[in-house]
Amino acid sequence: MAEEQLDFDLPEEGPRKPEASGEAGKESADVVSEAHAGPRKLGDDEVFDYITGDKVVKLTEAEKVRQHIARSLVQQYGIDPRDMEADFSIPVLNDAGRKTRRRASIAIFKHREKHELKNLQRVVVTKPRPKDSRTVSKIRTYAHAKAQIDEVGQLMLAAPDCQYGMWTDDKDLYFIRRDEDSSLFETKYRPLLNWPRGDATSFDAQGDASSLAIVRRADERMLRFAFRRCHNFIHGNEGLPKDAAFWQFLYVLFAKLHDERRVREGAEPLFRIDSDDVEAASEAEAGSPVVAARVRSLFDEVKEFYAEQQMFDEYDRLTLTDGALTFITKQLATYRMHDTSLDALGTAYQELVGDNLRGDRGQYFTPSGAVRLMVEMLNPQEGQTVLDPCCGTGGFLRETLLHMLHKWMPDDEQDLSVQERARQETKKRERLGEYAQACVFGTDFDPFLTRAAAFGVMMLTDIAGNTFQVNSLEFPRMGNLPGVWRAKEHLDRIDTGQVDILVTNPPFGSDIPVTGPVLDLFREHENGFLKEKSIAYGWSRDEDGTLKQGKPAVSVSPERLFVQKAVEWVKPGGRIGIVLPNGILSNPGPDDEAVRKYILDECWVMASVELPVEIFVVGAGVNILTTCLFLQKKTDREKEEEEMHGSVDHPVFMAVAEKVGHDRRGNDLFVRDARGDYVIAEYEEKDEIVVKNVAIERSIKRRTRILDDDLMAERDRPKYHDRPSVIREYRAFVKEYREQLPWARPEDEA
C-alpha cells in the first residue's frame, strides 16, 4: 500500500499540508510536483507518497524502504503523518568542522507544530535494502553499527529537542535515544529496544522493556521484519542451516507466547530485557546470561505445558547462545503477540515457513492466493470437519481458521481501523481455539512439516490443534508412523466417509510413484472384497476407444491416488477442493481418462479454476500449470437415480485466472485503463493517532492503485475494488443456476 495518497477529514480543523522551513520546502531530485487539477498519471516507477499526499515520488530502492516505514509509523506507532516530513534538511557539522546540510529521510515534529528544527522530535534514516547474496551474511548488532548510529546521532544533535532516532535498510534496524546524562560538551546516544508510540509523553526509556506502557500490537510489516531478522541472525550469526534456524527461532517465539499467557494470568513477565541489558548488548555480542536463562526456563515450561499434546520430545532443545537469545528478546519483547492481528501473525508465520522449509517428496507449498480462494469457495461452516491429508506447513488449516474468524467479525469489518480489527480478533481467539480443536485436522508424511503446521495453529489459537504424522494413503487401515495412534483417537471425525470438507494440494509426479501393499487398499475393501471402482489399475482402450481396466497397477503417481482417497474420505454430500496438474484433466491417455471417469461417477463437479503459472513460480518456486478442482461426493441415492435414468447434465463453473496480483518475478501488477494508465481509486480509511497517550481515531482519505488479482478473497477486497474476481463470479453463477445445480446449498451464495 506504499503507493497510497492520503488526506485527513478532521472536524476540528480542515485539511492542511505539512509546513516546511528553509530548504525543506524544496523538491528533492526524485519528487515530481502534481498539477493543481488533481493527481497526475503515475509512471511505472512512481507511487503516491504516503506522508504528504500531494506528491508523486519515484519508487527507488531507498524509497521503497521509506514508504514502508512511513506506513508503520502511522499504524504501529500511532504517529500523525501530518507531523512527518520527508527529506527534511538539517544543518550539521562535517568531519572538517564545516557547516553543511543533510536530509533526514523522515523527520517527525511536535504534534501540530510547524516543521522547524526547534520542533523536531524524532529522526528516521532509511537506506536501500542490500541485495540478497548467495553467501550467508551476518546481522549487524549495535556493537558493529557505529557508523549507522553516528549518522542518525549527527542529525539529532542539530535539534535541541530531538530525543529519538531510527536507522534501517530493511535488513538492519536500530533505535537510539539521546542520553539524559549527556554533558554540555558531549551528547551521548544509547540503544533503545523500540520507539514509544505517539508523542511519547508517558514513555520511560530507562524502564523495563516489557512494561505495558510500551508493548504494542505489531504492524504486519514490522512483525514480518522482526521474524525475518531473528531468523537471519540465527542463520548468519549462529551458523545454523536455514531449517535448523527456523526451529530454534520457533522455540523462542513460543517461549514469548507462553510468557504472555502467564502475564494474562497475573504472573510477572519473564520474556523481558532491561535498559542495562540493552546497553551491555550494544557493546558486545556475548549477550545477557540473565535474559538467556529466563528464555530457556520459559521454553522448559512450554514443553511441559504441551506435554499431553506430544508437541515436543527430548530432542527439542534450545541450543542458541546467550547472545542470540538476548538479540531475539530485544526484537520481540516490546510486541504483544496475543493482541496482534491474527491475519498479521498468519502472514508473518507463512512467510517464515515458506522461506525455510521445503519438502523433498514432490510437495509444492500452495501459494496463499490459491489457498484463500479454495477455502472461500468451499466455505466451511461452524461444526463441519475440515481435513487436509497433505497439510505440509498448514496453510489450508490456518486459512480455514482465519476464514471462520472473519465470519464472526462485524459486517462493517472493513470500516474499522487496523487497531480496532486487531482488538476484535483478539476477543475471538479462545472461540477459534475451540473450533480448531474440534473441527480442523491435518496429516502429512513429513514429521517436520506436521510440527510446523501444529505450531502455525498454535500461533493463532494457543492450541496445538490436530496435526499428525501419518501416511495419508494408508490411513486408517495401515501405518506405523508416530502420529497414527493419536490420529485414530479422532476417527469419529476423520475416519473414512466421515469428513465434511477435504481441501488439499497433494504431491505430484511420476518420479515419486506409489508402490507396494498400499495399492491394495485402493482396490480392496477391508473385508477383502474388490471395490467396484478403483484408479489403481492399468488402463487401456478397446478397438472402439472404450476405456478398459487391466491388471492391478504396480505403481501409480500419488496425485491420482489422492483423488480416490479424497473421495473415499469425505461423507456422502461432503466436499473436496484439490489442486491437480492440468494433465490429469486434459491428457488423452487412458490413465488420466480413468481418473476423470472416476470423478464423474462418484462426484458432482462444482467448479474448475485454472491457475496461471505465475502463482506457483513466485509462491513455490516451481513452473507448473495447475487447476483447483471442486467436487461434491454423490449420495448412494443420487448414484442409483443416475443408474436408472442416466447421468444428470448440469452447469459447471469454469474459470481461467489470468492475473494473480504479480508477474513471474514477483512484481506487483495493477489495473490499467484502455490507454495503459493506472486506474486510481479513492477511499477512506481509519487509523488511530496517539496523542498524550490517548488513541484518537481519525478518518483518512486515500488514493491508491488497484491490485490486479483475479483470486482476491472477499475479506481482502477493498470497497473501492470493482474488478471481477473468481469468487464473486462463482457466487453469481450459483445464484443464477441454483435450480439446475444438484449440489447447491444456501451458503454457496454467501
GUKOLVEX-314844 format. One record per residue (C-alpha): residue number from 1; x, y, z. Coordinates in steps of 0.001 Angstrom, whole numbers. Layout:
N
  seq       c1       c2       c3
  NUM        X        Y        Z
...
END
This chain:
750
  seq       c1       c2       c3
    1        0        0        0
    2     3032     2253     -246
    3     1544     3929    -3279
    4    -1364     5412    -1337
    5    -2128     9105    -1158
    6    -3917    10461     1876
    7    -5792    13421     3242
    8    -7380    13899     6653
    9   -11037    14516     7364
   10   -10971    16231    10753
   11   -13992    18120    12119
   12   -11875    20376    14324
   13    -9641    21614    11537
   14    -9557    21453     7780
   15    -7018    19515     5809
   16    -3622    21105     5862
   17     -280    20317     4337
   18     2814    19901     6486
   19     4573    23204     6885
   20     8234    23327     5986
   21    11011    25803     6527
   22    14242    26629     4733
   23    15294    24114     2142
   24    12768    21598     3433
   25    10202    23126     1117
   26    12222    22377    -1993
   27    11531    19395    -4167
   28    14042    16559    -3955
   29    15525    15058    -7104
   30    13100    12155    -7024
   31     9911    14153    -6461
   32     7604    15455    -9166
   33     5036    18172    -8366
   34     1408    17431    -9114
   35     -816    19713   -11082
   36    -3402    21676    -9130
   37    -6140    19945   -11084
   38    -5518    16723    -9168
   39    -3112    13818    -9053
   40    -1419    13248   -12351
   41     -985     9881   -14006
   42     1533     7594   -12411
   43     4526     6232   -14241
   44     5571     2622   -13843
   45     8303     3625   -11403
   46     6202     6068    -9361
   47     3875     5915    -6369
   48     1829     8282    -4275
   49     3864     9416    -1302
   50     2346     8049     1895
   51     3329    11062     4004
   52     2439    14209     2076
   53     -457    13229     -110
   54      366    15848    -2740
   55     3500    14461    -4310
   56     4390    11646    -6636
   57     7731    10007    -5918
   58     9926     7690    -7916
   59     9936     4250    -6368
   60    13669     3768    -5973
   61    15003     1031    -3707
   62    15547     3628     -981
   63    12025     4973    -1449
   64    10510     1515    -1003
   65    12038     1321     2465
   66    10915     4839     3372
   67     7316     4200     2281
   68     7111     1001     4333
   69     8500     2740     7403
   70     6136     5692     6991
   71     3148     3381     6991
   72     4405     1559    10077
   73     4933     4876    11871
   74     1205     5505    11476
   75     -213     2026    12033
   76     2134      693    14691
   77     3367     3812    16432
   78      259     5990    16067
   79     2195     8990    14702
   80      196    11561    12765
   81     1535    11666     9169
   82      875    15417     9133
   83     3648    15663    11735
   84     6085    13963     9343
   85     8159    15366     6522
   86    10311    13508     4027
   87    13828    14700     3162
   88    13874    17403     5825
   89    17083    19415     5553
   90    19140    19705     8759
   91    22315    21790     9282
   92    25214    19683    10613
   93    28966    19900    11050
   94    31041    17659     8786
   95    34244    15888     9781
   96    36243    19027     8950
   97    34132    21123    11289
   98    32389    22998     8491
   99    28658    23531     8313
  100    26756    21535     5727
  101    23215    20241     5299
  102    21957    16685     5350
  103    18491    15307     4960
  104    16538    13156     7343
  105    14625    10515     5374
  106    11663    11178     7673
  107    11523    13962    10250
  108     8838    13875    12947
  109     7794    17062    14712
  110     5790    18016    17766
  111     2111    17413    17187
  112      507    20202    15131
  113     3590    22411    15376
  114     5431    23998    12457
  115     8004    21858    10704
  116    11006    23703    12074
  117    14224    22466    13601
  118    13214    23607    17090
  119    10124    21341    16938
  120    11936    18247    15655
  121    11405    15259    17991
  122    12429    12171    16007
  123    14632    11380    13028
  124    14497     8405    10655
  125    17272     7478     8217
  126    16374     4873     5601
  127    18698     3237     3079
  128    18138      889      129
  129    17840    -2761     1044
  130    21129    -4593      332
  131    20950    -7056    -2500
  132    20490   -10637    -1411
  133    23650   -12701    -1532
  134    24105   -16407    -2029
  135    26535   -16414      853
  136    25400   -16210     4462
  137    25626   -12672     5807
  138    25597   -11698     9443
  139    23103    -9353    11051
  140    24895    -6344    12481
  141    24240    -5641    16139
  142    24639    -2249    17802
  143    28243    -3192    18558
  144    29005    -3156    14816
  145    26741     -283    13774
  146    28721     2731    14934
  147    28646     4397    11513
  148    24872     3999    11220
  149    24200     5248    14751
  150    26569     8188    14263
  151    24723     9144    11085
  152    21435     9398    12958
  153    23055    10989    16009
  154    24584    13742    13904
  155    21124    14743    12673
  156    19655    14551    16176
  157    22437    16710    17579
  158    21314    19676    15452
  159    17842    19718    17052
  160    17746    20521    20784
  161    14509    18593    21474
  162    15120    15595    19216
  163    15076    12582    21528
  164    14724     9532    19286
  165    16380     8202    16161
  166    15962     5232    13823
  167    18183     3779    11090
  168    17115      954     8780
  169    17862     -573     5394
  170    15073    -3192     5682
  171    17662    -5692     6865
  172    19198    -3995     9885
  173    17230    -1766    12247
  174    18496      401    15093
  175    16667     2634    17569
  176    18569     5187    19652
  177    17699     7866    22194
  178    19507    10928    23450
  179    21093    10200    26822
  180    19648    12402    29554
  181    23051    12365    31288
  182    24791    13958    28311
  183    27108    16793    29298
  184    27243    20260    27816
  185    30292    19263    25766
  186    29330    15712    24792
  187    25984    14334    23698
  188    25629    10598    24108
  189    23205     8300    22299
  190    22151     4982    23739
  191    20477     1955    22129
  192    16755     1575    22528
  193    14652    -1546    22042
  194    11899      222    20182
  195    10253     3581    19823
  196     7400     4704    22055
  197     4003     5258    20494
  198     2568     8627    19567
  199     4183    11713    21057
  200     5954     9694    23794
  201     4633    11860    26623
  202     4465     8917    29073
  203     7476     6920    27928
  204    10210     5868    30345
  205    13264     4924    28310
  206    15016     3609    31421
  207    12193     1215    32284
  208    11616    -2467    31750
  209    11080    -3064    28050
  210     8201    -5466    28690
  211     6156    -2976    30713
  212     2646    -2414    29434
  213     3481     1261    28881
  214     5466      400    25755
  215     4425    -3032    24473
  216     2201    -2727    21470
  217      346    -4646    18802
  218     2597    -5414    15884
  219     2071    -3942    12463
  220     2196    -6718     9840
  221     5225    -5307     8016
  222     7200    -4729    11196
  223     6277    -8174    12540
  224     7437    -9855     9347
  225    10594    -7780     9525
  226    11223    -8804    13155
  227    10646   -12507    12412
  228    12924   -12419     9377
  229    15609   -10532    11281
  230    15571   -13018    14180
  231    15806   -15983    11836
  232    18581   -14404     9799
  233    20569   -13689    12966
  234    20424   -17369    13932
  235    21270   -18440    10387
  236    24065   -15930     9787
  237    25492   -15216    13243
  238    25000   -18627    14849
  239    25913   -20560    11700
  240    22863   -22848    11648
  241    21255   -24111     8432
  242    18026   -22380     7480
  243    15722   -25167     8660
  244    17541   -25589    11978
  245    17470   -21809    12476
  246    13723   -21884    11844
  247    13098   -24384    14650
  248    15342   -22584    17108
  249    13540   -19301    16442
  250    10199   -21049    16831
  251    11228   -22345    20260
  252    11990   -18794    21378
  253     8802   -17458    19818
  254     6694   -19922    21777
  255     8551   -19017    24931
  256     7376   -15462    24226
  257     3769   -16571    23629
  258     3834   -18686    26789
  259     5085   -15727    28815
  260     2222   -13580    27533
  261     -182   -16283    28712
  262     1452   -16216    32138
  263     1190   -12432    32336
  264    -2521   -12546    31446
  265    -2967   -14935    34370
  266    -1282   -12491    36754
  267     2374   -13572    36735
  268     5347   -11255    36372
  269     6839   -11141    32845
  270     9993   -13158    32225
  271    10430   -12539    28487
  272    11887    -9104    29029
  273    15077    -7152    28720
  274    16052    -4150    30841
  275    17764     -994    29660
  276    21035    -2068    31300
  277    20946    -5344    29331
  278    20374    -3428    26097
  279    23325    -1197    26892
  280    25590    -4156    27621
  281    24475    -5971    24461
  282    25283    -2902    22370
  283    28928    -3083    23387
  284    29473    -6823    22900
  285    27781    -9814    21275
  286    28023   -12045    24344
  287    24505   -11102    25429
  288    22973   -11268    28879
  289    23193   -14604    30742
  290    20244   -13499    32890
  291    17993   -12784    29900
  292    19048   -16034    28200
  293    18398   -18065    31361
  294    14871   -16679    31607
  295    14130   -17614    27985
  296    15471   -21148    28484
  297    13334   -21511    31597
  298    10255   -20386    29661
  299    10932   -22924    26911
  300    11119   -25683    29527
  301     7685   -24561    30706
  302     6419   -24600    27114
  303     7439   -28239    26706
  304     5701   -29131    29937
  305     2588   -27135    29037
  306     2140   -29032    25754
  307     3242   -32430    27101
  308     -191   -34023    26691
  309     -300   -32944    23054
  310     3125   -34519    22470
  311     4421   -31483    20618
  312     7960   -31803    21976
  313    10346   -34610    22856
  314    13817   -34983    24361
  315    15415   -33860    21083
  316    13787   -30431    21259
  317    16476   -28362    22889
  318    17145   -24647    22808
  319    20806   -24528    21801
  320    21222   -20836    20980
  321    23941   -18804    22657
  322    23245   -16102    25235
  323    23958   -13520    22534
  324    21334   -14918    20157
  325    18698   -15252    22877
  326    19351   -11692    24015
  327    19135   -10424    20427
  328    15793   -12174    19764
  329    14396   -10994    23086
  330    15274    -7434    22082
  331    13371    -7849    18823
  332    10210    -9371    20314
  333     9914    -8114    23901
  334     8110    -4890    23035
  335     5410    -6636    20987
  336     2229    -8096    22416
  337     1593   -11064    20126
  338    -1702   -12010    21747
  339    -3249    -8669    20751
  340    -1740    -8566    17277
  341    -3990    -9162    14279
  342    -4314   -12882    13582
  343    -4049   -12140     9871
  344     -708   -10428    10532
  345      522   -13364    12644
  346     -554   -15858     9989
  347     1117   -13907     7184
  348     4366   -13455     9113
  349     4469   -17142    10018
  350     3728   -18306     6471
  351     6498   -16124     5064
  352     8965   -17539     7571
  353     7926   -21134     6902
  354     7855   -20803     3140
  355    11373   -19368     3017
  356    12961   -22031     5192
  357    11116   -25357     4951
  358    10811   -27250     1695
  359     9574   -30792     1250
  360    11513   -33300     -808
  361     8726   -35627    -1931
  362     7107   -33579    -4667
  363     5416   -31160    -2263
  364     4842   -27690    -3607
  365     3651   -25344     -907
  366      375   -23849    -2047
  367      591   -20070    -2622
  368    -1586   -18058     -270
  369    -3779   -16692    -3066
  370    -4827   -20186    -4130
  371    -5279   -21278     -511
  372    -7653   -18417      257
  373    -9631   -18954    -2935
  374   -10158   -22650    -2257
  375   -11216   -22202     1355
  376   -13529   -19344      416
  377   -15207   -21352    -2349
  378   -15679   -24384      -79
  379   -16904   -22011     2654
  380   -16619   -24259     5754
  381   -19435   -23847     8266
  382   -19114   -23962    12023
  383   -19197   -27571    13221
  384   -18033   -29079     9920
  385   -14889   -31226     9956
  386   -12143   -29904     7695
  387    -9192   -32144     6764
  388    -6030   -31603     4750
  389    -4338   -35006     4243
  390    -1224   -33365     2738
  391    -1129   -30469     5155
  392     2565   -29569     4764
  393     3145   -26486     6895
  394     -583   -25999     7458
  395    -1578   -23264     5004
  396    -5093   -24649     4468
  397    -5532   -25222     8207
  398    -4594   -21662     9134
  399    -6698   -20248     6327
  400    -9711   -22274     7480
  401    -9314   -20749    10946
  402    -8965   -17225     9562
  403   -11958   -17783     7279
  404   -14066   -18788    10273
  405   -12730   -15880    12315
  406   -13839   -13377     9683
  407   -17290   -14963     9532
  408   -17603   -13991    13203
  409   -16394   -10420    12655
  410   -18854    -7495    12341
  411   -20347    -6794     8936
  412   -18592    -3427     8898
  413   -15168    -5016     9459
  414   -13573    -3109     6588
  415   -14737      173     8076
  416   -12817     -475    11295
  417    -9334      826    11923
  418    -6451    -1634    11786
  419    -6131    -1352    15554
  420    -9840    -1969    16234
  421    -9875    -5003    13926
  422    -6984    -6457    15919
  423    -8898    -5909    19162
  424   -11988    -7614    17737
  425    -9948   -10583    16517
  426    -8255   -10993    19892
  427   -11617   -11325    21637
  428   -12434   -14323    19424
  429    -9152   -16186    19893
  430   -10488   -18561    22561
  431   -13539   -19430    20471
  432   -11268   -20012    17495
  433    -9168   -22397    19585
  434   -12255   -24421    20477
  435   -13184   -24644    16800
  436    -9654   -25720    15852
  437    -9598   -28436    18476
  438   -12972   -29846    17457
  439   -13035   -29489    13684
  440    -9685   -28800    11961
  441    -7316   -31683    11145
  442    -4148   -32163     9141
  443    -1947   -35139     8310
  444     1330   -35425     6441
  445     4115   -37948     5913
  446     6829   -35452     6866
  447     7267   -35067    10659
  448     8894   -31650    10385
  449     6101   -30244     8253
  450     3361   -31558    10554
  451     5074   -29910    13502
  452     5336   -26651    11580
  453     1604   -26929    10829
  454      840   -27529    14502
  455     2904   -24538    15541
  456     1092   -22395    12973
  457    -2246   -23316    14531
  458     -784   -22584    17964
  459      223   -19101    16789
  460    -3422   -18281    16084
  461    -5217   -20149    18860
  462    -2790   -21042    21711
  463    -3793   -24668    20972
  464    -1609   -27099    19058
  465    -4578   -28425    17141
  466    -4791   -31778    15388
  467    -1883   -32444    13050
  468     -442   -35935    12797
  469     2481   -37613    11090
  470      597   -40156     9003
  471      902   -41710     5572
  472    -2488   -40481     4418
  473    -2733   -43017     1598
  474    -2544   -45831     4180
  475    -4634   -44347     6984
  476    -6525   -45692     8848
  477    -6073   -49322     7733
  478    -2271   -49400     7685
  479      679   -47474     9014
  480     3004   -47344    11988
  481     4224   -43744    11895
  482     4231   -41934    15263
  483     1036   -39973    14582
  484    -1179   -42903    13594
  485    -2415   -43799    17061
  486    -3089   -40202    18018
  487    -4984   -39706    14759
  488    -7084   -42808    15418
  489    -8361   -41189    18608
  490   -10333   -38891    16291
  491   -11883   -41489    13983
  492   -15322   -40184    14888
  493   -14299   -37122    12866
  494   -11708   -38266    10314
  495   -12467   -41927     9594
  496   -13188   -42971     6023
  497   -16517   -41479     4965
  498   -16734   -39054     7922
  499   -15138   -35807     6735
  500   -17299   -32828     5705
  501   -14669   -30887     3748
  502   -11329   -32094     2398
  503    -9015   -29465      934
  504    -5510   -30316     -208
  505    -2622   -29917    -2616
  506    -1159   -33427    -2973
  507     2388   -34228    -4105
  508     2707   -34517    -7899
  509     4894   -36547   -10179
  510     5585   -39871   -11849
  511     9097   -39673   -10394
  512     7675   -40373    -6912
  513     5337   -43316    -7684
  514     3427   -45193    -5002
  515     4165   -48928    -4971
  516     3671   -51944    -2744
  517      840   -53150     -485
  518     -668   -49680     -124
  519    -2105   -50037    -3641
  520    -4235   -52952    -2464
  521    -6060   -50543     -141
  522    -7370   -48752    -3229
  523    -8587   -51972    -4858
  524    -9982   -53912    -1905
  525   -12363   -53230      950
  526   -11253   -54052     4474
  527   -13172   -57351     4253
  528   -11139   -58382     1198
  529   -13842   -57858    -1432
  530   -12874   -55878    -4513
  531   -14045   -52298    -4749
  532   -16494   -51586    -7539
  533   -14422   -48634    -8756
  534   -10707   -48003    -8361
  535    -7979   -45994   -10048
  536    -5172   -48384    -9054
  537    -5183   -50475   -12244
  538    -3507   -50388   -15608
  539    -5775   -48803   -18224
  540    -6016   -49159   -21982
  541    -8658   -48832   -24706
  542   -10617   -51329   -26768
  543   -10680   -51019   -30548
  544   -13767   -48833   -30317
  545   -11981   -46460   -27917
  546   -13825   -47621   -24801
  547   -11790   -47382   -21619
  548   -10642   -50828   -20471
  549    -9465   -51829   -16990
  550    -6387   -54049   -16983
  551    -4298   -55774   -14351
  552    -3600   -54253   -10921
  553    -1061   -51486   -11321
  554     2365   -51982    -9727
  555     2921   -48202    -9401
  556      637   -45179    -9544
  557     1506   -41483    -9311
  558      419   -40013    -5964
  559    -1890   -37312    -7312
  560    -4103   -39948    -8963
  561    -4367   -41962    -5770
  562    -5151   -38863    -3746
  563    -8181   -38210    -5951
  564    -9639   -41598    -4978
  565    -8535   -41204    -1368
  566   -10202   -37784    -1118
  567   -13491   -39116    -2480
  568   -13450   -42066      -85
  569   -12537   -39878     2882
  570   -15488   -37454     2688
  571   -19015   -38389     3652
  572   -21795   -38512     1041
  573   -22550   -34877      308
  574   -19072   -33929     1533
  575   -16970   -31517     -463
  576   -13466   -31618    -1911
  577   -11096   -28911    -3063
  578    -7937   -30326    -4629
  579    -5049   -28861    -6635
  580    -4176   -31066    -9618
  581    -1720   -30805   -12510
  582    -3550   -29839   -15664
  583    -2564   -33089   -17355
  584    -4994   -35184   -15301
  585    -7889   -33079   -16549
  586    -6806   -32782   -20191
  587    -4382   -35518   -21273
  588    -5969   -38025   -23667
  589    -4128   -41052   -22218
  590    -6224   -43845   -20650
  591    -4682   -43487   -17177
  592    -5794   -39864   -16917
  593    -9148   -40587   -18518
  594    -9732   -43250   -15850
  595    -9275   -40613   -13164
  596   -11738   -38280   -14879
  597   -14300   -41083   -15246
  598   -13909   -41965   -11562
  599   -14550   -38345   -10613
  600   -17690   -38093   -12768
  601   -19052   -41404   -11467
  602   -18527   -40534    -7801
  603   -18926   -36751    -7603
  604   -20720   -33678    -8835
  605   -18205   -31317   -10384
  606   -18887   -27948    -8794
  607   -16134   -25812   -10266
  608   -12791   -25815   -12020
  609   -10392   -22868   -11747
  610    -7224   -22957   -13829
  611    -4309   -21096   -12275
  612    -1642   -19211   -14228
  613     1944   -20350   -13939
  614     2972   -17134   -12150
  615     1329   -18116    -8882
  616     3472   -21218    -8336
  617     6618   -19697    -9846
  618     6576   -16933    -7219
  619     4780   -18710    -4382
  620     6510   -22083    -4536
  621     9454   -21741    -6915
  622     8132   -24268    -9454
  623     6975   -23828   -13038
  624     3780   -25856   -13231
  625      269   -25414   -14612
  626    -2418   -26423   -12151
  627    -6168   -26408   -11655
  628    -8217   -26129    -8486
  629   -10998   -28690    -8769
  630   -14070   -28525    -6531
  631   -16247   -31604    -6064
  632   -19194   -32816    -4020
  633   -19499   -36534    -3339
  634   -22713   -38079    -4611
  635   -25001   -39856    -2185
  636   -25964   -43507    -2789
  637   -29442   -42372    -3752
  638   -28092   -39920    -6312
  639   -25928   -42623    -7875
  640   -28877   -45040    -8000
  641   -31026   -42431    -9743
  642   -28285   -41878   -12307
  643   -28071   -45617   -12970
  644   -31825   -45714   -13542
  645   -32314   -42508   -15510
  646   -28876   -41733   -16910
  647   -26322   -39143   -15887
  648   -27552   -35686   -14963
  649   -26346   -32784   -17072
  650   -25762   -29638   -15053
  651   -23810   -26396   -15418
  652   -20233   -26332   -14117
  653   -18456   -23158   -13096
  654   -15219   -22925   -15064
  655   -12743   -20080   -14841
  656    -9242   -19305   -16022
  657    -7454   -16918   -13684
  658    -5249   -14645   -15756
  659    -3877   -12244   -13134
  660    -2804   -13061    -9587
  661    -1536    -9660    -8471
  662     2076   -10177    -9575
  663     4175   -11227   -12536
  664     6661   -14102   -12790
  665     9301   -12067   -10973
  666     7011   -11232    -8072
  667     6460    -7591    -9077
  668     3011    -6263    -8219
  669      528    -5847   -11062
  670    -2069    -3070   -11005
  671    -5177    -2414   -13066
  672    -4698     -175   -16115
  673    -7233     1533   -18327
  674    -7548     1167   -22093
  675    -4736     3681   -22628
  676    -2390     1776   -20362
  677    -2596     4260   -17475
  678    -3054     3098   -13903
  679    -6615     3207   -12611
  680    -6640     5229    -9386
  681    -9247     4642    -6666
  682   -10211     6974    -3847
  683   -11409     5667     -498
  684   -11478     6402     3206
  685    -9542     4537     5873
  686    -9490     4809     9657
  687    -6353     4863    11781
  688    -5584     5633    15399
  689    -3251     8532    16177
  690    -1766     8586    19689
  691    -1576    11995    21383
  692     -594    12297    25064
  693    -1024     8555    25407
  694    -4620     8699    24145
  695    -5606     6920    20924
  696    -7739     9141    18709
  697    -9447     7633    15681
  698    -9010     9707    12556
  699   -10581     9256     9157
  700    -8080     9321     6310
  701    -8848     9868     2634
  702    -6539     7937      344
  703    -5811     7368    -3307
  704    -4283     4138    -4481
  705    -3671     1903    -7443
  706    -5860    -1208    -7712
  707    -4187    -4601    -7455
  708    -4954    -6766   -10493
  709    -5782   -10093    -8867
  710    -8491   -12473   -10109
  711    -8085   -14614    -6978
  712    -8645   -11820    -4468
  713   -10534   -13085    -1424
  714   -13610   -11229     -238
  715   -12085   -10344     3119
  716    -9100    -8770     1337
  717   -11225    -6946    -1196
  718   -11418    -3189     -519
  719   -14727    -1449    -1094
  720   -13242      541    -3959
  721   -12226    -2644    -5806
  722   -14856    -3118    -8515
  723   -12954    -5554   -10722
  724   -14257    -9085   -11381
  725   -12898   -11911    -9238
  726   -13257   -15679    -9320
  727   -15121   -15890    -6016
  728   -17648   -13211    -6977
  729   -18255   -14757   -10371
  730   -18680   -18149    -8714
  731   -21308   -16841    -6307
  732   -23137   -15090    -9135
  733   -23050   -18362   -11096
  734   -24598   -20299    -8199
  735   -27299   -17691    -7763
  736   -28209   -17737   -11452
  737   -28197   -21515   -11941
  738   -29247   -22665    -8472
  739   -32261   -24637    -9712
  740   -30090   -26607   -12155
  741   -27315   -27475    -9681
  742   -27740   -30793    -7875
  743   -25177   -29763    -5269
  744   -26161   -26149    -4484
  745   -26608   -25034     -869
  746   -27651   -21678      620
  747   -24138   -20955     1904
  748   -22750   -21151    -1658
  749   -24147   -17682    -2339
  750   -22879   -16187      940
END
